[in-house]
Amino acid sequence: MTETAPHHDGPVVERLDVSAYRIPTDLPGGDATLTWDATTLVLVEATAAGRTGLGFTYGSPATAPVIEHELTDLVVRHDVFDVPAANDRMSRALRNAGRPGIAAGAVSAVDTALWDLKARLLGLPLVRLLGAARDEVAVYGSGGLTPYDDRQLEEQLRGWTEQGIDRVKMKVAESWGRREAHDLHRTALARRVVGDGAELYVDANGGYTRKQAVRMAAAMTDFGVTWLEEPVSSDDLAGLREVRGAVSADVAAGEYGYDLPYFARMAASGAVDCLQADVTRCGGITVWLRAAALAEGLGLHISGHCAPHLHAHVAAAVPNTRHLEWFHDHVRIEDMLFHGTLDPQGGAVTPGASGEPGHGLTLNRTAADLHRIA
């Protein structure tokens, strides 16, 4: 059986423009395993028939030349409406170059730009193009990075609760799990700040060992922790499953999924209660939707990892979305670089409510140019 290209009867992509921006952190950045002082956003603008769609990924500036040299020629002159075909074409082309990692981020940014472009050409909010499963999407405040002092942690947590966000997440497993007492001190502080009515989540970024994670989760039950993210490395599915079976908190992972088979292995292994997927890494909206369907078929929820304004519409289009991550650094950057950002007041966002086509973001070029590096 031979493959045939999709029939082309719609507008075609006329050009892809790629740019990169480096934005310094406002507070010291760090988790269990890494520290950082800036975040890079790589932006794709896809143009056809007088409209431009936006997509982006967070990651290495090396993502930009991958898009320029490996993907642009595959997408330009491709039918705008056949986004899954473009995604497949890009993924196949990167097989030998190396599909996971930086290349997957490149595919994700282009794929999201193409979906946004299609929605704008049709004059529809992206959630209407995809088909809504819900009117609003719950968010959780995320940050609480390990280098924060108590005052910085308290101010950030209080900022979310004052917006009516009653789910908050902080980092633990500081220094690869070598500061257990400090982890518990910060968790106790977080509970005091957010009160008894809020859900408290922790993210170890794979910094604990298996039995250490079980012991720490048991200690954290005193503070009502209900979400334990990457208690051990997400590459250790047996370890995640072991921890999941021993703790009362929901175990979550999946942010480092770069293709659909990754999510299939994780979900089918019994390693997680909630699958996480990142639209800026997994292959874009095309693959995020497939990961959500895979999770639903196995009785799991899915949660959008970081990049909240790219997840809002796609998260509203699936019935098994639990929430999306209102990550402090990305919210700050997206508010800075784009017009049309969402308001999480009350603990949820309502994508498409403005009626603006696509995901509703437009680039604030004046602000963005101050941080442009490529």
C-alpha positions in Angstrom: 0.0 0.0 0.0 1.5 3.4 -1.0 1.0 6.6 0.9 -0.6 9.5 -0.7 -0.3 13.2 0.2 -3.4 14.9 1.5 -5.5 16.7 -1.2 -4.6 20.4 -1.3 -7.5 22.7 -1.8 -7.0 25.3 0.9 -4.5 28.1 1.5 -0.9 27.1 1.9 1.7 28.3 4.3 3.7 31.1 2.7 6.5 31.5 5.2 7.8 30.6 8.7 9.6 33.3 10.7 11.6 32.2 13.8 12.9 34.3 16.6 14.4 33.7 20.1 14.1 35.7 23.3 16.0 35.4 26.6 14.3 36.8 29.6 16.1 37.0 33.0 14.3 35.6 36.0 12.8 38.0 38.5 13.6 35.6 41.4 16.4 33.0 41.6 15.5 29.9 39.6 16.1 26.4 40.7 14.6 23.0 41.6 15.9 19.7 43.0 18.5 19.3 40.3 19.2 22.6 38.4 19.5 26.3 38.9 19.0 29.0 36.2 18.9 32.8 35.9 17.1 33.2 32.6 14.5 31.5 30.4 14.6 31.2 26.6 11.4 31.3 24.4 11.7 30.3 20.7 8.8 31.8 18.7 7.4 30.6 15.3 5.2 32.8 13.2 3.4 31.0 10.3 1.8 33.2 7.7 -0.8 32.4 5.0 -3.5 34.5 3.2 -2.8 37.6 5.3 -3.0 35.9 8.7 -0.2 34.8 11.1 -0.3 32.1 13.6 2.0 32.0 16.7 3.6 29.0 18.4 6.5 28.8 20.8 8.5 26.5 23.0 10.7 27.1 26.0 14.1 25.6 25.8 17.5 26.0 24.1 18.1 28.7 21.5 19.5 25.9 19.4 15.8 25.1 18.7 15.6 28.0 16.3 18.1 26.7 13.7 16.4 23.3 13.8 13.2 25.0 12.7 15.0 27.1 10.1 17.1 24.4 8.5 15.2 21.2 9.1 11.5 22.1 9.2 10.7 25.3 7.2 11.0 23.7 3.7 8.7 20.9 4.8 5.9 23.3 6.0 6.1 26.2 3.5 3.7 25.5 0.6 1.9 22.9 2.8 -1.9 23.1 3.1 -2.7 25.2 6.2 -5.7 23.0 7.1 -3.8 19.7 7.1 -1.9 20.2 10.4 -1.6 16.6 11.4 0.0 15.8 8.0 2.5 18.6 8.5 3.3 17.2 12.0 3.8 13.7 10.6 6.1 15.1 7.8 8.2 17.0 10.4 8.5 14.0 12.7 9.5 11.6 10.0 12.1 14.0 8.7 13.8 14.3 12.1 14.1 10.5 12.6 17.8 10.4 11.8 18.6 13.9 13.2 17.2 12.9 16.5 13.5 13.3 17.3 13.4 13.8 21.1 14.6 16.9 23.0 15.4 20.1 21.0 13.9 18.7 17.8 10.7 17.8 19.5 10.4 21.4 20.8 10.9 22.6 17.3 8.1 20.5 15.9 5.9 21.5 18.8 6.4 25.2 18.2 5.6 24.9 14.5 2.6 22.6 15.0 1.1 25.0 17.5 1.7 28.0 15.1 -0.1 26.0 12.4 -3.2 25.2 14.5 -3.3 28.9 15.5 -3.0 30.0 11.9 -5.8 27.6 10.8 -8.1 28.9 13.6 -7.4 32.5 12.6 -8.1 31.9 8.9 -11.4 30.4 9.9 -12.2 33.2 12.3 -12.6 30.8 15.3 -11.2 30.7 18.8 -8.9 27.6 18.9 -11.1 25.9 21.4 -14.1 26.2 19.0 -12.0 24.8 16.1 -10.9 21.8 18.3 -14.4 21.5 19.8 -14.9 22.4 23.5 -15.4 19.7 26.2 -15.7 22.4 29.0 -16.1 26.1 29.3 -13.3 26.7 31.7 -10.1 25.0 32.8 -8.9 24.9 36.4 -5.4 26.2 37.1 -2.9 25.7 39.9 -0.3 28.2 41.0 3.1 26.8 40.4 6.5 28.0 41.5 7.9 27.9 45.1 11.4 27.2 43.6 14.1 25.9 45.9 16.3 29.0 46.0 13.4 31.1 47.4 13.8 32.3 51.0 10.8 32.0 53.3 9.6 35.6 52.5 9.7 35.1 48.8 7.9 31.7 49.0 5.2 33.2 51.3 4.6 36.2 49.0 4.3 34.1 45.9 1.9 31.7 47.6 -0.2 34.5 49.0 -0.4 36.1 45.6 -2.1 33.0 44.2 -4.6 32.7 47.0 -5.4 36.4 46.8 -6.4 35.6 43.1 -8.7 32.9 44.3 -6.4 30.1 43.1 -6.9 27.3 45.7 -4.3 24.9 44.3 -0.6 25.6 44.7 2.6 23.8 44.0 6.1 24.2 45.3 9.5 22.5 44.7 11.0 20.0 47.1 13.9 17.5 47.1 16.3 20.4 47.3 19.9 19.5 46.4 19.0 16.0 45.1 17.0 15.3 48.3 19.8 16.1 50.7 17.8 18.8 52.7 14.8 16.8 54.0 14.3 18.9 57.0 14.2 22.1 54.9 11.8 20.5 52.5 9.4 19.8 55.4 9.9 23.3 56.9 8.9 24.8 53.5 6.0 22.5 53.2 4.7 23.4 56.6 5.2 27.1 55.8 3.2 26.7 52.6 0.3 25.0 54.4 0.2 27.9 57.0 0.2 30.5 54.2 -2.5 28.9 52.0 -4.7 27.7 54.8 -6.7 24.5 55.2 -9.0 25.0 52.2 -6.3 25.0 49.4 -4.8 21.9 47.8 -1.1 21.7 48.3 1.1 20.1 45.6 4.9 19.3 45.7 7.3 18.6 42.8 10.5 16.7 43.5 11.8 16.8 39.9 13.1 13.3 40.3 15.3 14.3 43.2 14.4 11.6 45.7 15.3 7.9 45.8 12.4 5.5 45.9 12.1 4.8 49.6 13.1 8.4 50.4 10.1 9.6 48.4 7.8 7.2 50.3 9.2 8.5 53.7 8.9 12.1 52.6 5.4 11.7 51.3 4.3 10.1 54.6 5.8 13.1 56.5 4.0 15.5 54.1 0.6 13.9 54.8 0.6 16.0 58.0 0.4 19.1 55.7 -2.2 17.7 53.4 -0.1 17.2 50.3 -2.3 15.6 47.6 0.0 15.7 44.5 3.5 14.3 44.4 5.1 15.1 41.1 8.1 13.2 39.8 9.0 11.8 43.3 11.7 9.8 41.5 13.0 10.2 37.9 10.3 10.0 35.3 12.6 7.5 33.5 12.2 5.1 36.4 8.7 3.8 35.7 9.1 0.9 38.1 10.1 3.4 40.8 7.2 5.7 40.1 4.8 2.7 40.3 6.4 1.6 43.6 6.0 5.0 45.1 2.5 5.4 43.7 1.4 2.1 45.4 2.8 3.3 48.8 1.6 6.8 49.1 -1.8 8.5 49.5 -1.0 11.5 47.3 -1.6 11.3 43.5 1.7 10.6 41.6 2.1 12.6 38.4 4.8 12.7 35.7 5.1 13.1 31.9 6.5 16.6 31.3 9.6 15.1 29.5 7.5 13.2 27.0 8.7 14.0 23.5 6.5 11.6 21.5 3.3 9.5 21.9 5.0 6.2 22.7 6.5 7.8 25.8 3.1 8.6 27.2 1.8 5.2 26.2 4.6 3.5 28.2 4.1 5.7 31.2 0.3 5.5 31.3 0.1 1.7 30.6 2.8 0.9 33.3 0.6 2.1 36.2 3.2 4.6 37.2 1.0 7.7 37.5 -2.4 8.8 38.7 -2.3 11.9 36.4 -0.4 12.1 33.1 1.3 15.4 32.4 2.1 16.5 28.9 3.7 19.7 27.6 2.4 21.1 24.4 5.8 22.9 23.8 7.7 19.6 24.0 5.4 16.6 23.1 4.9 17.5 19.4 2.4 20.3 19.8 -1.3 20.4 19.9 -1.6 17.4 17.5 0.3 15.1 19.9 -1.1 16.6 23.1 -4.6 15.7 22.0 -3.5 12.1 21.3 -1.8 11.9 24.7 -5.1 13.1 26.3 -7.1 10.4 24.5 -4.6 7.7 25.4 -4.9 8.8 29.1 -8.7 8.9 29.0 -8.7 5.3 27.5 -6.7 4.2 30.6 -8.9 6.0 33.1 -6.4 8.8 33.8 -6.6 12.6 33.9 -4.2 14.8 32.0 -2.6 18.0 33.1 -1.0 20.7 31.0 2.6 21.3 32.0 3.8 25.0 32.0 3.2 27.4 29.1 -0.3 28.1 30.3 -1.5 30.2 27.5 -0.7 27.5 24.9 -2.4 24.8 27.0 -5.7 26.7 27.8 -7.6 26.0 24.6 -6.4 22.4 24.0 -7.1 21.6 27.7 -10.6 22.8 27.3 -11.1 20.5 24.3 -10.7 17.2 26.2 -13.0 15.8 28.9 -10.3 14.3 31.1 -8.3 17.5 31.8 -7.6 18.0 35.5 -6.0 21.4 35.4 -3.1 23.4 33.8 0.0 24.7 35.5 0.0 28.5 36.1 3.8 28.5 36.3 5.0 31.8 37.7 8.0 32.3 35.3 6.0 31.5 32.2 3.0 33.5 33.2 5.4 36.5 33.8 7.0 36.0 30.4 3.8 35.5 28.5 2.2 38.6 30.1 5.4 40.5 29.1 5.7 39.3 25.5 2.1 38.9 24.4 -1.2 40.8 24.3 -4.3 38.7 25.0 -3.3 36.8 28.0 -5.8 35.2 30.4 -7.0 36.0 33.9 -6.9 33.2 36.4 -9.0 35.0 39.0 -11.1 32.5 40.9 -8.8 29.6 40.0 -9.8 29.0 36.4 -9.4 30.4 32.9 -12.0 30.6 30.1 -10.3 30.2 26.8 -12.1 31.7 23.8 -14.4 33.9 25.9 -13.0 37.0 24.2 -14.1 35.7 20.8 -10.6 36.4 19.4 -9.5 33.9 16.8 -6.8 31.3 17.5 -5.4 31.2 21.0 -5.8 34.9 21.2 -2.2 35.9 21.7 -0.5 38.6 19.6 3.2 39.5 20.0 4.1 42.7 21.8 7.0 43.4 19.5 8.2 46.4 21.4 8.6 44.5 24.6 9.8 41.3 22.9 12.6 43.1 21.0 14.2 44.2 24.2 15.0 40.5 24.9 15.6 39.2 21.4 18.7 37.1 20.9 18.1 35.6 17.5 
